[in-house]
Amino acid sequence: MQGSIRVPGFFGSSVASGIKSGGGRDLSLISSKVTARAAGVFTTNCFKAAPVVLDMERIKKGCAQAVVVNSGNANAATGEEGYKNAAAMSRAVSERLGIEDELVLAASTGIIGERLPIEKITRAVGPLVGGLNADGISAVAEGIMTTDRFPKIEHRRYFAGGKEITVCGIAKGAGMIEPNMATMLSFILTDADIDQSCLSGVFMEAADRSFNAITVDGCMSTNDTAIILANGVAGNRPVSETSRGFVGFRDALFDVMESLARSIVRDGEGATKLIEIVVEGAKTAGDARKIAYAIANSNLVKTAFFGEDPNWGRIISAAGSTGIAFPADSLELYIEDIPLFMHGSGISGKEAAEIMKRDEIRILVRLGMGNETARVYTSDLSHEYVNINALYRS
């Protein structure tokens, strides 16, 4: 666990409310001392969890001041009662904080289909709000975990116009990780003063190249939520897409979110390897992305990596299964810098067997058809993944 990380103007708190049977922290709160500009990205699943529906309504105003999160219960597929409970959780926090209810966002993660124990949550809100402190962001990173093996927190600091600006992100996620978000929650906090439309645009771009570029098991969740809050207390000249400060903010945000995304894949349920898949030379970006995901989501490819077997046949087979036509003799396949397939046939690469023992491995596929590229991160598929998910509900 990293030491305490502070973001000026933000406070965090996490308590045990009794949702988790083990008695661990399961109710967390992030609060800004002032109203912050806000943007969000959410699951595209048709069965959106109640807090996702609530947040999608509220985020349209472009501002928020707090986010309350429970773990251990997804509050998904719970009907009208689920929405009422999400609203009650929000309302309990807003009343304690003395702010407008519309400024509170909510998130949930855990088992789908069970009723949220709202009485336990509302009873715990007093201690939750009372425990808010500037060092509490790390505690929130722990409190939002479910099957995660470790908390995920990243931060970067940079200077713009003589002002130090902080960008910090926390996330949870280990299973049901798939594009169009993952089974994940993430909250990005910054003290930068940034224009609302600029914030929304750069956050969407960052999500596309981070949280929308990872996969563990090809399964989409009902609760995926990523929210950014920018409270402006750094006092910098407001950032816009045309300002000098834009590049510094964008780079810090991209770095934080990409690092969180990699951590989510590295923590994939039962994962032993982080695999980077790069597809180059496609006609379109969509083609490159489709081929990259076909390889990343192939159980045969993933189990080969778990077994440390450089089975290039599984990789080219996955690439060729997408319906995208490309000449087979134009494809080149590399593991790190070792060529395994060129000119329509395999190449003996004994060095690849040693590379397969690494914790992090890069696959490069060159199609030779155009200039478009895609990058996706995935994990291997182990016995432990089956054990975790076979017994998750019980």
C-alpha positions as CSV (number, residue, x, y, z in Angstrom):
1,M,0.0,0.0,0.0
2,Q,1.4,3.4,-0.9
3,G,1.7,6.1,1.7
4,S,-1.0,8.8,2.1
5,I,-1.5,10.9,-1.1
6,R,-3.1,14.3,-0.9
7,V,-4.9,16.3,-3.6
8,P,-5.5,19.8,-2.4
9,G,-9.1,20.5,-1.6
10,F,-10.2,16.8,-1.5
11,F,-10.9,14.6,1.4
12,G,-11.6,10.9,1.8
13,S,-13.0,8.4,4.3
14,S,-13.8,4.7,4.4
15,V,-15.6,2.7,7.1
16,A,-17.1,-0.8,7.6
17,S,-20.9,-0.6,7.4
18,G,-21.6,-4.3,7.5
19,I,-22.2,-4.9,3.8
20,K,-19.2,-7.3,3.5
21,S,-19.6,-10.4,5.6
22,G,-15.9,-10.3,6.5
23,G,-16.3,-6.9,8.3
24,G,-13.9,-5.0,6.1
25,R,-14.3,-1.4,4.8
26,D,-17.2,-1.3,2.4
27,L,-18.5,2.3,2.4
28,S,-16.3,5.1,1.1
29,L,-16.6,8.8,0.5
30,I,-14.7,11.4,-1.6
31,S,-15.5,15.1,-1.0
32,S,-14.3,18.4,-2.3
33,K,-14.3,21.5,-0.2
34,V,-15.8,23.4,-3.2
35,T,-18.1,22.4,-6.0
36,A,-16.0,20.7,-8.7
37,R,-16.3,20.4,-12.4
38,A,-17.2,16.8,-13.3
39,A,-17.3,14.4,-16.2
40,G,-18.0,10.7,-16.3
41,V,-17.9,7.6,-18.5
42,F,-20.2,4.6,-17.7
43,T,-21.0,1.1,-18.8
44,T,-22.8,0.5,-22.0
45,N,-24.5,-2.6,-20.6
46,C,-28.3,-2.5,-21.0
47,F,-28.7,-3.6,-17.4
48,K,-27.2,-0.5,-15.8
49,A,-26.9,-0.6,-12.0
50,A,-29.1,1.9,-10.1
51,P,-26.2,4.2,-9.2
52,V,-25.1,4.3,-12.8
53,V,-28.5,5.5,-13.9
54,L,-28.5,8.1,-11.1
55,D,-25.0,9.4,-12.0
56,M,-25.8,9.6,-15.7
57,E,-28.7,11.9,-14.9
58,R,-26.7,14.1,-12.5
59,I,-23.4,14.3,-14.5
60,K,-25.2,16.2,-17.2
61,K,-24.9,19.4,-15.1
62,G,-21.1,19.1,-15.3
63,C,-20.5,19.6,-11.6
64,A,-20.3,17.5,-8.4
65,Q,-18.9,17.8,-4.9
66,A,-18.9,14.3,-3.5
67,V,-18.9,10.6,-4.5
68,V,-20.2,7.9,-2.1
69,V,-19.2,4.3,-2.9
70,N,-20.2,1.0,-1.5
71,S,-18.5,-2.4,-2.1
72,G,-19.9,-5.9,-1.6
73,N,-23.2,-5.1,-3.3
74,A,-23.7,-4.0,-6.9
75,N,-27.3,-2.7,-6.5
76,A,-27.8,-3.9,-10.0
77,A,-30.9,-5.6,-11.4
78,T,-32.8,-4.4,-8.3
79,G,-35.6,-2.4,-10.0
80,E,-37.2,0.7,-8.7
81,E,-36.2,-0.1,-5.2
82,G,-32.6,-0.2,-6.2
83,Y,-32.8,3.3,-7.7
84,K,-34.6,4.6,-4.5
85,N,-31.8,3.1,-2.4
86,A,-29.1,4.7,-4.5
87,A,-30.9,8.0,-4.1
88,A,-31.2,7.4,-0.3
89,M,-27.5,6.7,0.0
90,S,-26.8,10.0,-1.9
91,R,-29.3,11.9,0.2
92,A,-27.9,10.7,3.5
93,V,-24.4,12.0,2.5
94,S,-25.7,15.3,1.1
95,E,-27.6,16.0,4.4
96,R,-24.5,15.3,6.5
97,L,-22.3,17.4,4.3
98,G,-24.8,20.2,4.0
99,I,-24.7,20.4,0.2
100,E,-27.3,20.0,-2.5
101,D,-28.2,16.4,-3.2
102,E,-27.7,16.8,-6.9
103,L,-24.0,17.4,-6.2
104,V,-23.5,13.8,-4.8
105,L,-22.7,11.0,-7.1
106,A,-22.9,7.3,-6.1
107,A,-21.3,4.1,-7.1
108,S,-21.6,0.4,-6.1
109,T,-19.7,-2.8,-6.8
110,G,-20.2,-6.4,-5.8
111,I,-22.8,-9.1,-6.2
112,I,-25.6,-8.4,-8.8
113,G,-29.2,-8.9,-7.8
114,E,-29.1,-8.4,-4.1
115,R,-31.0,-5.6,-2.3
116,L,-28.7,-2.9,-1.0
117,P,-28.8,-2.9,2.8
118,I,-29.7,0.8,2.9
119,E,-30.3,0.9,6.7
120,K,-26.7,-0.2,7.4
121,I,-25.4,2.4,4.9
122,T,-27.4,5.3,6.3
123,R,-26.3,4.4,9.9
124,A,-22.7,4.5,8.8
125,V,-22.9,7.8,7.0
126,G,-22.3,9.8,10.2
127,P,-18.9,8.1,11.0
128,L,-18.1,8.2,7.3
129,V,-18.5,12.0,7.0
130,G,-16.9,12.5,10.4
131,G,-13.9,10.6,9.2
132,L,-13.2,12.8,6.2
133,N,-9.6,13.9,6.1
134,A,-6.9,15.0,3.6
135,D,-5.0,11.7,3.9
136,G,-8.1,9.6,3.3
137,I,-7.8,9.0,-0.4
138,S,-5.6,5.9,0.1
139,A,-8.3,4.5,2.5
140,V,-10.9,4.9,-0.2
141,A,-8.7,3.0,-2.6
142,E,-8.8,0.1,-0.1
143,G,-12.5,0.4,0.7
144,I,-13.7,0.1,-2.9
145,M,-12.0,-3.3,-3.5
146,T,-13.9,-6.5,-4.0
147,T,-11.8,-9.4,-5.4
148,D,-8.9,-7.1,-5.9
149,R,-5.6,-8.3,-4.6
150,F,-4.2,-4.8,-4.0
151,P,-5.5,-1.2,-4.0
152,K,-4.8,0.8,-7.1
153,I,-3.8,4.4,-6.8
154,E,-1.7,6.7,-9.0
155,H,-0.8,10.3,-8.9
156,R,1.3,12.8,-10.9
157,R,2.3,16.4,-10.1
158,Y,3.4,19.0,-12.6
159,F,3.9,22.8,-12.7
160,A,1.9,25.2,-15.0
161,G,2.4,28.9,-14.8
162,G,4.2,28.6,-11.5
163,K,1.4,26.6,-9.9
164,E,1.7,23.0,-8.8
165,I,-1.1,20.8,-10.1
166,T,-2.0,17.3,-8.9
167,V,-3.8,14.6,-10.8
168,C,-4.6,11.5,-8.7
169,G,-6.6,8.4,-9.6
170,I,-7.9,5.4,-7.7
171,A,-9.5,2.3,-9.2
172,K,-10.9,-1.1,-8.4
173,G,-11.2,-4.0,-10.8
174,A,-10.0,-7.5,-11.3
175,G,-12.6,-9.6,-13.1
176,M,-15.3,-9.1,-15.8
177,I,-12.9,-6.7,-17.5
178,E,-13.9,-5.8,-21.1
179,P,-14.0,-2.7,-23.3
180,N,-16.7,-0.1,-23.1
181,M,-15.4,0.0,-19.6
182,A,-14.5,-2.9,-17.4
183,T,-15.9,-4.3,-14.2
184,M,-14.3,-1.3,-12.6
185,L,-14.8,1.9,-10.7
186,S,-12.4,4.7,-11.0
187,F,-12.3,8.2,-9.5
188,I,-9.8,10.8,-10.8
189,L,-9.2,13.9,-8.7
190,T,-7.4,17.1,-9.6
191,D,-7.0,20.6,-8.2
192,A,-6.6,22.0,-11.7
193,D,-8.9,24.8,-12.9
194,I,-10.1,23.5,-16.3
195,D,-12.9,24.4,-18.7
196,Q,-15.8,22.0,-18.5
197,S,-16.0,21.1,-22.1
198,C,-12.2,20.6,-22.2
199,L,-12.4,18.4,-19.1
200,S,-15.1,16.2,-20.6
201,G,-13.3,15.8,-23.9
202,V,-9.9,15.0,-22.6
203,F,-11.4,12.5,-20.1
204,M,-13.2,10.7,-22.8
205,E,-10.1,10.5,-24.8
206,A,-8.1,9.2,-21.8
207,A,-10.8,6.6,-21.1
208,D,-10.6,5.3,-24.7
209,R,-6.9,4.7,-24.5
210,S,-6.9,3.3,-21.0
211,F,-10.1,1.7,-19.5
212,N,-11.5,1.0,-22.9
213,A,-8.3,-0.7,-24.0
214,I,-8.2,-3.6,-21.5
215,T,-9.7,-7.0,-21.2
216,V,-9.3,-9.9,-18.7
217,D,-12.2,-12.2,-19.6
218,G,-14.3,-10.5,-22.2
219,C,-17.2,-9.9,-19.9
220,M,-18.9,-6.6,-19.5
221,S,-20.2,-5.3,-16.1
222,T,-23.4,-3.5,-15.1
223,N,-21.7,-1.0,-12.8
224,D,-18.7,0.4,-14.6
225,T,-18.1,4.0,-13.6
226,A,-15.3,6.4,-14.1
227,I,-15.6,10.0,-12.8
228,I,-13.3,12.9,-12.8
229,L,-13.6,15.9,-10.4
230,A,-11.6,19.1,-10.9
231,N,-12.0,21.6,-8.0
232,G,-9.7,24.4,-9.3
233,V,-8.1,25.2,-6.0
234,A,-4.6,25.1,-7.6
235,G,-5.3,28.6,-8.8
236,N,-3.8,28.0,-12.2
237,R,-4.8,29.9,-15.3
238,P,-7.9,28.0,-16.5
239,V,-7.0,25.1,-18.9
240,S,-8.7,25.0,-22.2
241,E,-7.9,23.0,-25.4
242,T,-6.1,26.0,-26.8
243,S,-4.2,27.1,-23.6
244,R,-0.5,26.4,-22.8
245,G,-1.5,24.3,-19.9
246,F,-3.5,21.8,-21.8
247,V,-0.7,19.5,-22.9
248,G,0.7,19.2,-19.3
249,F,-2.8,18.3,-17.9
250,R,-3.5,15.9,-20.7
251,D,-0.2,14.1,-20.3
252,A,-0.6,13.8,-16.6
253,L,-4.2,12.5,-16.9
254,F,-3.2,10.0,-19.6
255,D,-0.3,8.7,-17.5
256,V,-2.5,8.2,-14.4
257,M,-5.3,6.5,-16.2
258,E,-3.1,4.2,-18.3
259,S,-1.2,3.2,-15.2
260,L,-4.4,2.4,-13.5
261,A,-5.7,0.4,-16.5
262,R,-2.5,-1.7,-16.5
263,S,-2.8,-2.3,-12.8
264,I,-6.4,-3.6,-13.3
265,V,-5.2,-6.1,-15.9
266,R,-2.2,-7.1,-13.8
267,D,-4.7,-7.8,-10.9
268,G,-7.0,-9.8,-13.2
269,E,-8.5,-12.6,-11.2
270,G,-5.9,-15.3,-11.1
271,A,-3.7,-13.5,-13.6
272,T,0.0,-14.2,-13.6
273,K,1.0,-12.1,-16.7
274,L,0.3,-8.7,-18.2
275,I,0.2,-9.0,-22.0
276,E,0.4,-6.0,-24.3
277,I,-1.0,-6.6,-27.8
278,V,-0.2,-4.2,-30.5
279,V,-1.6,-4.4,-34.0
280,E,0.0,-2.2,-36.7
281,G,-0.6,-1.7,-40.4
282,A,-4.4,-2.0,-40.4
283,K,-6.6,-0.3,-43.0
284,T,-8.7,1.3,-40.3
285,A,-8.4,1.9,-36.5
286,G,-11.5,-0.2,-36.1
287,D,-9.9,-3.2,-37.9
288,A,-6.8,-2.9,-35.7
289,R,-8.8,-2.8,-32.5
290,K,-11.0,-5.7,-33.6
291,I,-8.0,-7.9,-34.3
292,A,-6.3,-6.9,-31.1
293,Y,-9.3,-7.8,-29.0
294,A,-9.8,-11.1,-30.9
295,I,-6.3,-12.1,-29.8
296,A,-6.7,-10.7,-26.3
297,N,-10.0,-12.5,-25.6
298,S,-9.0,-15.8,-27.1
299,N,-9.0,-18.4,-24.3
300,L,-6.6,-20.5,-26.3
301,V,-4.1,-17.6,-26.5
302,K,-4.6,-16.8,-22.8
303,T,-4.1,-20.3,-21.6
304,A,-1.0,-20.7,-23.8
305,F,0.5,-17.6,-22.0
306,F,-0.4,-19.1,-18.6
307,G,1.4,-22.3,-19.7
308,E,4.3,-20.2,-21.0
309,D,3.9,-21.8,-24.4
310,P,4.9,-19.6,-27.4
311,N,2.1,-21.1,-29.5
312,W,2.0,-18.6,-32.4
313,G,-0.6,-20.7,-34.2
314,R,-3.3,-19.7,-31.7
315,I,-2.4,-16.0,-32.1
316,I,-2.6,-15.9,-35.9
317,S,-5.8,-18.1,-35.8
318,A,-7.4,-15.5,-33.5
319,A,-6.3,-12.7,-35.8
320,G,-7.8,-14.4,-38.8
321,S,-11.1,-15.2,-37.1
322,T,-12.4,-11.6,-37.2
323,G,-13.9,-11.5,-40.7
324,I,-11.4,-8.8,-41.7
325,A,-9.8,-9.8,-44.9
326,F,-6.0,-9.5,-45.1
327,P,-3.4,-11.5,-47.1
328,A,-2.0,-14.2,-44.8
329,D,1.4,-13.9,-46.2
330,S,1.6,-10.2,-45.3
331,L,1.1,-10.8,-41.5
332,E,4.2,-10.6,-39.3
333,L,4.1,-11.8,-35.7
334,Y,6.6,-10.9,-32.9
335,I,6.8,-11.7,-29.2
336,E,8.9,-8.8,-28.0
337,D,11.5,-8.5,-30.8
338,I,11.5,-12.2,-31.7
339,P,9.9,-13.0,-35.0
340,L,7.6,-16.1,-34.9
341,F,5.6,-15.8,-38.2
342,M,6.5,-14.2,-41.5
343,H,5.8,-14.7,-45.2
344,G,3.0,-17.1,-44.5
345,S,4.9,-19.6,-42.3
346,G,6.3,-20.0,-38.8
347,I,9.8,-19.3,-37.7
348,S,11.6,-21.3,-35.1
349,G,12.2,-18.9,-32.2
350,K,13.7,-20.8,-29.2
351,E,14.3,-17.4,-27.5
352,A,10.5,-17.0,-27.3
353,A,10.2,-19.8,-24.7
354,E,12.3,-17.7,-22.3
355,I,10.3,-14.6,-23.0
356,M,7.1,-16.4,-22.1
357,K,8.4,-16.8,-18.5
358,R,8.3,-13.0,-18.0
359,D,5.5,-11.3,-16.0
360,E,5.0,-8.7,-18.8
361,I,5.1,-9.7,-22.4
362,R,4.5,-7.7,-25.7
363,I,2.9,-9.2,-28.8
364,L,3.3,-7.3,-32.1
365,V,1.2,-8.1,-35.1
366,R,1.9,-6.3,-38.4
367,L,-0.7,-6.6,-41.1
368,G,1.0,-4.6,-43.9
369,M,-2.2,-3.1,-45.2
370,G,-2.3,0.5,-43.9
371,N,-1.2,2.9,-41.2
372,E,-3.7,2.3,-38.4
373,T,-2.7,0.9,-35.0
374,A,-4.4,-0.4,-31.8
375,R,-3.0,-1.3,-28.4
376,V,-4.8,-3.6,-25.9
377,Y,-3.8,-5.0,-22.5
378,T,-4.9,-8.4,-21.4
379,S,-3.9,-11.1,-18.9
380,D,-3.5,-14.9,-19.0
381,L,-6.1,-17.3,-17.9
382,S,-5.3,-19.5,-15.0
383,H,-6.8,-22.2,-12.8
384,E,-7.3,-19.6,-10.1
385,Y,-9.6,-17.5,-12.3
386,V,-12.0,-20.5,-12.4
387,N,-11.8,-21.0,-8.6
388,I,-12.5,-17.4,-7.9
389,N,-15.5,-17.0,-10.2
390,A,-17.0,-20.5,-9.5
391,L,-17.4,-19.5,-5.8
392,Y,-17.9,-15.7,-6.1
393,R,-21.5,-15.6,-5.0
394,S,-21.2,-18.2,-2.2
